[in-house]
Amino acid sequence: MSGGPGTGSIAIDNLSHTYLRRGSAIEVLSGVELHVDAGAYVSLVGPSGSGKSTLLAILGGLERPQNGTVAVGGTNLSGLSGDALAHFRRTTVGFVFQHFGLLEAFTATENVEIALALAGVGRNARRRQARDLLGSVGLAARVDHRPFELSGGERQRVAIARAIANEPQVILADEPTGNLDVGAAEAVVELLGTVRAERSTTLIVVTHNPAMAALAAIRRRIVDGHLVDESARPRK
């Protein structure tokens, strides 16, 4: 599938990335190529340390591409200033992490409001929008609960509500079911799929969950720093 310059498309060309560890250079990504259209569902699998999270961090503007080009939603990330990268992160991508990333002292509503506040939404409007978003992910009865009062699955739903608060073009999910039991994991997988379908959002998921990976139409495995296409293999 080819990715054009439209909203939410991904275009990675000849991306390489190297880390220095104990004085030695380790290439975690080598000549990576990935082109997908807006609204695609992409899964990335591979062993720990293979570069999956690094690739996600580059796509999200958390790390700069060292070699090659990376464009997300038509924006070439190479050479962007720090302020431009921060603007890109606020407006183009939503992040969902394995460890939720919620502030324990804040309620579910306040955690979602953070993303809206960074986008300059006024207090009353962001409170209303945050509660609406929590309702849309099945947490209407939990809007005033703090993270320690929520189950793992509920906390991840708060994180998803926060991720979609600013209507991102792309959602980047790094092991979103890694800390959940089977039932909660299945619910989160279903929710992310629903969000993608309803909002036409590109969804890229790093996962060790074979069932979640198999749901993606575009499936890639990282092997020795390269992306291997597994999309043609039968889904289990």
TABEL-V699430 format. One record per pair of residues at least 12 apart in sequence whose C-alpha atoms are under 8 Angstrom apart, sorted by sequence separation. I is the first residue (numbers start at 0). J is the second residue. D is the distance in whole Angstrom. If there is no record, write none. Layout:
I&J&D / I&J&D
//
This chain:
15&27&8 / 16&28&5 / 64&76&7 / 130&142&6 / 175&187&8 / 176&188&8 / 217&229&8 / 218&230&5 / 15&28&5 / 16&29&7 / 58&71&7 / 63&76&7 / 64&77&6 / 112&125&6 / 217&230&5 / 14&28&7 / 15&29&4 / 63&77&7 / 112&126&6 / 216&230&7 / 14&29&6 / 15&30&5 / 138&153&7 / 13&29&7 / 14&30&5 / 15&31&7 / 60&76&7 / 13&30&4 / 14&31&5 / 109&126&8 / 112&129&6 / 12&30&7 / 13&31&5 / 14&32&7 / 108&126&7 / 111&129&6 / 138&156&8 / 12&31&6 / 13&32&6 / 72&91&8 / 137&156&8 / 138&157&8 / 11&31&7 / 12&32&5 / 109&129&8 / 136&156&6 / 155&175&7 / 214&234&8 / 11&32&5 / 12&33&7 / 27&48&8 / 108&129&6 / 136&157&8 / 213&234&6 / 10&32&8 / 11&33&5 / 27&49&6 / 28&50&6 / 108&130&6 / 213&235&7 / 10&33&6 / 11&34&6 / 27&50&5 / 133&156&8 / 136&159&8 / 188&211&7 / 9&33&7 / 10&34&5 / 60&84&6 / 133&157&7 / 136&160&7 / 9&34&6 / 10&35&7 / 60&85&8 / 89&114&8 / 108&133&7 / 210&235&8 / 8&34&8 / 9&35&5 / 28&54&8 / 107&133&8 / 8&35&6 / 9&36&7 / 60&87&7 / 133&160&6 / 151&178&7 / 152&179&6 / 8&36&5 / 9&37&7 / 60&88&6 / 89&117&7 / 90&118&8 / 132&160&6 / 151&179&6 / 7&36&7 / 8&37&4 / 59&88&6 / 89&118&7 / 175&204&8 / 177&206&8 / 7&37&4 / 8&38&8 / 170&200&7 / 172&202&8 / 174&204&7 / 175&205&8 / 176&206&8 / 177&207&8 / 5&36&8 / 6&37&6 / 7&38&7 / 129&160&8 / 152&183&5 / 156&187&7 / 169&200&6 / 170&201&6 / 171&202&6 / 172&203&6 / 173&204&6 / 174&205&5 / 175&206&7 / 177&208&8 / 2&34&5 / 3&35&8 / 5&37&7 / 129&161&8 / 132&164&7 / 151&183&7 / 152&184&7 / 155&187&7 / 159&191&8 / 168&200&5 / 169&201&5 / 170&202&5 / 171&203&5 / 172&204&5 / 173&205&5 / 174&206&5 / 176&208&8 / 1&34&5 / 2&35&4 / 3&36&6 / 59&92&6 / 167&200&7 / 168&201&6 / 169&202&6 / 170&203&6 / 171&204&6 / 172&205&6 / 173&206&7 / 174&207&7 / 0&34&7 / 1&35&5 / 2&36&4 / 107&141&7 / 108&142&5 / 152&186&8 / 169&203&8 / 0&35&6 / 1&36&6 / 2&37&7 / 37&72&8 / 59&94&8 / 107&142&5 / 108&143&6 / 129&164&7 / 152&187&7 / 0&36&7 / 106&142&7 / 107&143&6 / 128&164&8 / 30&67&8 / 106&143&5 / 107&144&6 / 106&144&5 / 107&145&6 / 106&145&4 / 107&146&7 / 105&145&6 / 106&146&7 / 104&145&7 / 105&146&8 / 103&145&6 / 104&146&8 / 103&146&6 / 102&146&8 / 103&147&7 / 101&146&7 / 111&157&7 / 110&157&8 / 111&158&8 / 114&161&6 / 118&165&7 / 16&64&7 / 17&65&8 / 113&161&8 / 114&162&8 / 15&64&8 / 16&65&6 / 111&160&7 / 112&161&8 / 115&164&6 / 14&64&7 / 15&65&7 / 16&66&7 / 107&157&6 / 111&161&4 / 114&164&7 / 115&165&7 / 14&65&8 / 15&66&5 / 110&161&7 / 114&165&7 / 14&66&5 / 15&67&6 / 13&66&7 / 14&67&4 / 101&154&8 / 111&164&7 / 13&67&5 / 14&68&6 / 136&190&7 / 12&67&6 / 13&68&7 / 14&69&7 / 99&154&7 / 11&67&8 / 12&68&5 / 99&155&6 / 11&68&6 / 12&69&7 / 101&158&7 / 10&68&8 / 11&69&5 / 100&158&7 / 10&69&6 / 11&70&6 / 99&158&6 / 9&69&8 / 10&70&5 / 95&155&8 / 9&70&6 / 10&71&7 / 8&70&8 / 9&71&5 / 96&158&8 / 8&71&6 / 9&72&6 / 95&158&6 / 7&71&6 / 8&72&5 / 9&73&8 / 95&159&6 / 7&72&4 / 8&73&7 / 94&159&8 / 6&72&5 / 7&73&8 / 5&72&6 / 6&73&7 / 95&162&6 / 4&72&6 / 5&73&6 / 93&161&8 / 94&162&5 / 4&73&4 / 93&162&4 / 3&73&8 / 92&162&8 / 93&163&6 / 93&165&8 / 93&167&6 / 90&165&6 / 91&166&8 / 92&167&5 / 95&170&7 / 89&165&7 / 90&166&8 / 91&167&5 / 92&168&6 / 93&169&6 / 94&170&6 / 95&171&6 / 96&172&6 / 97&173&6 / 90&167&6 / 91&168&5 / 92&169&5 / 93&170&5 / 94&171&5 / 95&172&5 / 96&173&5 / 97&174&5 / 91&169&6 / 92&170&6 / 93&171&6 / 94&172&6 / 95&173&6 / 96&174&6 / 97&175&5 / 92&171&7 / 94&173&8 / 96&175&6 / 97&176&6 / 95&175&6 / 97&177&6 / 98&178&7 / 97&178&6 / 7&91&8 / 72&168&7 / 59&171&7 / 55&171&7 / 55&173&8 / 52&173&7 / 37&168&8 / 55&205&8 / 52&205&7 / 51&205&6 / 40&195&8 / 38&195&7 / 38&196&8 / 43&203&7 / 7&168&5 / 38&199&5 / 39&200&7 / 40&201&6 / 41&202&6 / 42&203&6 / 43&204&6 / 44&205&6 / 6&168&6 / 7&169&6 / 37&199&7 / 38&200&5 / 39&201&5 / 40&202&5 / 41&203&5 / 42&204&5 / 43&205&5 / 44&206&6 / 45&207&8 / 37&200&7 / 38&201&4 / 39&202&6 / 40&203&6 / 41&204&6 / 42&205&6 / 43&206&6 / 44&207&6 / 37&201&5 / 38&202&7 / 40&204&8 / 42&206&7 / 36&201&8 / 44&212&7 / 42&211&8 / 43&212&7 / 42&212&5 / 51&221&7 / 42&213&8 / 50&221&7 / 49&221&6 / 42&215&6 / 49&222&7 / 41&215&5 / 49&223&7 / 50&224&7 / 40&215&5 / 41&216&7 / 42&217&6 / 43&218&6 / 44&219&6 / 45&220&5 / 46&221&8 / 49&224&7 / 40&216&6 / 41&217&5 / 42&218&5 / 43&219&5 / 44&220&5 / 45&221&5 / 39&216&8 / 40&217&6 / 41&218&6 / 42&219&6 / 43&220&6 / 44&221&6 / 45&222&7 / 39&217&8 / 41&219&8 / 43&221&7 / 7&200&7 / 8&201&7 / 31&224&7 / 7&201&6 / 29&223&8 / 30&224&8 / 31&225&6 / 32&226&7 / 28&223&8 / 29&224&5 / 30&225&7 / 31&226&6 / 27&223&7 / 28&224&4 / 29&225&6 / 27&224&5 / 28&225&6 / 26&224&7
//
